[in-house]
Amino acid sequence: MSLEVAVAAAMFVGVLAYAVLGGADFGSGFFDLIAGSSRRGAELRTLVDHSIGPVWEANHVWLIYVLVIWWTGFPESFAAASSTLVLPLLFALLGIVLRGASFAFRKYSETLGQARLFGFVFAASSIITPFFLGAVAGAIASGRVPLEGTGDRWSSWVNPTSLFGGLIAVGTCAFLAGTFLAADAARSGQDRLAGEIRVRALGVGLVTGVLVFAALVPIDRDAPTLAAGLEGRAAPLVVLAAIAGLATTYLLWTRRYAVARFTAVLAVASVVSGWGVGQYPWLLVDEVTIVDAAGATATLQGLLVAVGLAVVLVVPPLVYLFRLTQSEEWTRH
C-alpha cells in the first residue's frame, strides 16, 4: 500500500466512524420528529435525550478528523469540493450548529412553546444535515466536482445520485438510531416503548433498503464510474449490506435488540464502504486519483504519525465514554 493510499484509508476510517456513530446520533432526531404530540411523545423524547445526551458532541470528533486529513493531505481536491459544493456544505454546517444549539436550549425552555420550537429545530436539522452530507457524497461520486473548483453551484448536487445519496443517508441514520434506541429502551425495562420503536425502525429499514437498491438504476446512467465499481470490486460489500440489513430486520422482528445493533452497524458500514471501494482509486471521480491528489510526502508522513497519536490518545477515552453510557454508570453521579 502506497503512502497516499494509506492516508486516504485512514481518512475513510473516519468517514465510517462518523457514518455509524454520528449517523445514529442524527437518526435520533428523526424519531424525535415522529414521536407525536408533547404528551404522547414525551417518553420517546426523554429516551432520545437520555441516550444521546452524554455522547452527542463527541461524535463530531470524526468529522473534524476527516476534514483535517482531507485539507492537509489532499489540499487541491478539498479546495475544489469546498468551492463547487459550498451550498450543501453550508447547509450541513448550519444544520449541525442549529441541531446542537436547539438540543441544549430545549432542556432549559421555560415554556412548552419554547420547548416545541427548539424540539422542531433539533429534529428538522437532524434530517437536513445527513441529507446534505449525502448529497455531497453523491456529487463527488458522480464526477461533478472538477479539480479546478468551477463546477456548477446547483447542478453539482441537485441530481439523481446526490438525491439518492441524501435520502439513503437520512434512512440509514434513522435505521441505526431506531435499532439503538430500541435496545436502550429494552435494557432500561421499557418494553412497550421498545416495541413501538421496533415497529418504526422496521418500517424505516424497509424503505431504506428499497432506496439503496433502487438507487442502482439511476446511478448506472448518472454515475457510470461508481456503477462499474459497485458491480465489480465493491459487489461483495453490496451483498454484505443486503445480508446484514435482512439479519437486522429479522433480529428486530424477534426482539433481539442487543444483537441487532451489531448487524445494523455492519449494514451501514457495508453501504458506506461500498461507495468508497466503488469509486477507488478516484478521490474526485473522473477528475483526480488519490495518488495524484496527494500533498507533499513529508505532510503525509506527519499525518500518519498524527493518526497514530489519535488512536492512542482519543480512541480509548471515546471507548470508555461509550462503555459508561451503555452500562448506565454515568447516571450514578
N, C-alpha and C positions, 0 to 999 in steps of 0.2 A: 504494500500500500504506500503510495507516494505521500509526501508531507502535506500537499494540498488536499488530497482526499481525506487524510486523517483529520485535518482541521475541519473540513466540511462535515465529516461524520460526527465529530464532537459537537458541532453546531446542531446537527439534526437530532442528536440525542436530546438536546434542549427543546427542540420542536416537539418531539414525542412527549417529553415530560410536561410541557405546557398544554399539549392537547389532552392529556389524560387528567392531570391534576387541576389545571386551570379550566379544562372542559367541564369537569364535574362541578367545579365552583360556579361557572357561568350557568350551567344547566339548572342549578338550584333555583335561579331566578325564574325560569320557565314554570317550575312547579309553584313558586310563589304567585305567579301571574294567574294560574288556573286554579288556585286554591279555593276561590269562591268569595263570598261576602266576608265582611270583617268578623262576624260571629262564626260562620260555618268554616272558614278557612283559618281560624286562629290557631288550631292545633298544628296544622301543617306548617304554617309560617313560623311558629315557635320552634318546630323541629329544624326548619331551614336555618334559623338564627343560631340554634344550638350546634348544628352540625358544621357550619362553615365559619362561625364566629372566630374560633381560635386560629384558623389557617388561611383565611381568605386573602390576606395581603401577602403571605409567604409564597403563594402560587405565582405571583408576578416576578419572582426572582428568575424564573426560567425565561420569561420574555426579555428581561434585561440581559440575561446571559446570551441569548440568541442574537439580539441586536448588537451587542458589543463585539461578538466574534464576527458578525457579518460586516460591520462597518470598518473594523480594523484589519480583518483577514482578506476581505474581498471588497475593497472600498468603491471601486468603479461600478460594480453591479449594485451595491447598496445605494449609491447616488442615483443611478438610473431608475431603480424601483421607487425610491423616495420622491423623485420628480414626476414620473409618469403616474404613479398611484397615490399621489398626495391626497386626493379626496377620500378614498376609502380608508387610508391610514389615519387621516384626521378624524373621520367619523368613529373609527375604532378607538382612538385615543380619547375622544370625547366620551364615548361610552364607558371606558374604564374609569375615567375621572368621576363622571356622574354616578356610576354604579357604586363606587367606593364611598363617595360623599353621602349619597342617599341612604346607603346601608347603615352608616354611622348615625346620621341625623334621625332616622326613623326610631331608633332606640330612645331618643330624648325628646320626641314630639310631645307637645303639651296638649294637643287636641287630637281628636280622631281624624279630623280633616287633614291635619298636617301628616299624620301617620299614613293615611291613604295616599296622599300626594307623593311622599318620599318612597312609599312602597311601590307605587306605579313606576316611578322613575327607576328604581332599583330593578324591577322586573323587566321593564322595556329595554333598559341598557344592557341587561344580561342576555338579551336576544340579539340586539343590533351589533354588539361587539363581536361575537363569534361569526355573525353573518358577514361583516365587512372583512374580517381576517380571512375567512374562507374565500371571499371574492378576490382578495389579493393573491391568495394561492392559485386560484383559477386563472387569474390574469397572467401570472408567471408561467404556469403550466401550459397555457395555450399559446405562448410565444408572442404576447402582446406588449412586452416591455423591451424596447430597443436599448442597446447599450449606451446610445447617445442621450438617453433620457428624454426623447422627443415624442414619446407615444401620446396618443390622444387621451385627454384627461377623463373622458367619459366612456368611449367605446372600449378602452383598455380593460375596464372591469364591468361594464354593462353588456354582457354577452352570455351565451348559454353555459359555457364552462364555469364562469365566475358565479352565475346564478345558482347552478347546481352545487358548486363548491360552498357557497354561503349557506344554502339550505341544509346540505349534509353536515356542515359544521354545527349548525343550530341543533339538528336532530341528534347527532352523536353526543353533544354536550348534555342534552336533555335526557337521553337514554342512560348515559353514565350516571347522572345525578339521581335519576329515578331508582336505579339499582342500589346506589349507595344510601340514599335516603330510606329506602325500604329496609335495608339491612340495619341502619341505625335505629329505626322505629322498632323493629323486631327485637333488637338487642336490649332496648330500654323497656320492653314489655308492652309496647303499644301495638298489639297485633291487629286491631281493627284499622288503625291508620296505615300500618304496613300493607294491609290488604288493599286499601284504597290506592296507595301509591303504586302497588304492584300492577293493578289494572291499567293505570295511566301509563306506566313505564312500558307495559306490553304493547299498548297502542302506539306509543312513540317509536318503539323498536321496530314495529311492523312497517310504519310509514318510512322510517329512515332506511330500512333495508330495501324497500321498494325504490327509494330515491337513489341509493347507491348504484343499484343495477340498472335503473332507468337512465342514469347519467352516462352510462357507457355508450348509449346510442348517439346523442349529440356530440359527445367527446370524440367519437370516431371521425366526425366531419370537422368539428371546430378545433380540435387539438390532436392532429394526427400523430405527432411525435409522442405525446403522452399515451395515446391509444395503442400505438405499437409497443410501447414499453409495458403497458398493462397486459397486453396479450402475449408478451414474451417473458422477459425475465421476472416481471412482477406478478405473473399469473398465480404462482403458489401463494402469494400473500393475499390475493383476491379470494382464492378458495379458502384460505385460513380464516379470513374475515367472515366469510359466509358461515363456516362451520362454527366459529366462536359465537357469532350472532345467534345462530339457531340453538346452540348449547345454552346461552344466556336466557333465551326465551323459554326453553324447557325448564331451567332451574328456577326462573321467576314463577312459572306456572305451577311448579311443585313446591313453591315457597322455600326453596333452599337459597336464601338470600346471601349468606356469607360466601358461599362458593361462587354464586353468580357475579359477585364483584370482580373476581379474577378473570372470568371469561369475558365480561364486559370490557375490562381493560384490554384484554387480548384482542378483542374485536376492533376496538377503536385504534389501538396501536397498529394493527394489521392494515387498516384502511389508510392511515397516515403514512405508514412505511411503504405501502403500495404506490402512493403518489411519489415519494422520494425515489424509490428504486425505478419506478416507471419513467421518470424524466432524467435519470442518470445517463450520461455524465454531464448533462447541462445544468448550469446554475440558473441562467436565464434561458429558457428553452429556445432553441434555434438562433440564439444570439451569441452566447459565450459559455464555454465549458468551465468546470470547476478549476481545472489546471490553468487555463488561460486567464481566468478572472482573479487568481490569487495575487496577493501582495508580495512584499519582499520576503525572502527566506527567513531573515532574522525575525521579522514580525510574526511569521507563522510559528517559528520555534518558540518564541516568547508566549504566544497564545496557548500552545500545548502545555507549557510549564504552568501557566495561569489556570488552565483546565485541571491539571493535576492538583494544584493547591486548592481549587474549588471543591474537588472531590473529597479532599481531606478536611477542609475547614467548614464547608457549607452543608454537604450531604448528611453527615452524622447528626448535626442539630435538627435538620429537617426530619430525618427519620425518627428522632426522639420526640419531636413535636407531634408527628402523626401517631406515634405509639401512645403518647399521653392522651390524645383525643379519642383514640379507639378504645382505650382502657378506662376512660372517664376519670382518670386520676386528677385531671386539671380542675374538675368541679369540686374537689375536696377542700380547696383553699379559697 
